[in-house]
Amino acid sequence: MSYQDVKGEARRLKLDGFQARIFQHEFDHLQGVLFQDRMSPEVLATVQPQLEALERAWAAAQRKTRR
């Protein structure tokens, strides 16, 4: 990965394994990409009901906190 440090100097960092995975996950957040966006349609279909249940539970919890 290439980046600039706090002094504006160009830096490079090689990430692999778990560190690379964590970086990609956090970078995806900045780009608005969710983990399910990276799933194949076949895999997504197997977990879609659980994801929708999580969304409903989150929405219900949000409604309770707004009261």
N, C-alpha and C positions, 0 to 999 in steps of 0.2 A: 504494500500500500504506500502511496506517496501522500505527503501532507506537509504543511508548514507549521513550524513550532511557534511559540509565542513571540519570538523575535522576527518572524517572517522568513526564517531560513528553511530551505527545502530539506525534507527528510524522507527516508524510505525505511519501511519496516516490513520484514517478511513474517507473515503469520501462517501457522499451519495447525492442523488438528483442532482441538477444542477452542483455542484462541481465535482461529480463523472463523470458526462457526459462530462464536459469540460476536465477533466484529460484524459478520454478515447480518446476523440477526438485528443488531442495533442499527446498522446502516439501513437495513430494510425499513425499520421504524421511521427513520428520517425521510425516507422516500415514500412512505405511505403504503408499503407492501406488508401484507400479513402472511403468517406461515401457511395458511390455507391457499394463498395465491400461488404458492410454489408446488402444490400437490397436483398430481395428475388427475384428470377428471374421474378416473376409476377409483382412485384412493379417496378423493374428496366425497364421492357418492357414498362410501362406506361410513364416513364420519359426519356427514351432513346433519343427520337427526340430532346427534349429540351437540354439534356446534349451535344449531338453532335453539336447543334447550338451554344452553349456556347464555345465549343472547336474551332469551325470554327471562331467565332468572336475573340477569344483570339489569334489564329494563325494570323489572318489578322492584328490585332493591333500590334503584334510582328514584322510582316514584315514592317509595316509603321515606327516603331521606329528604325529599322536597316538601314533605308535609309539615 
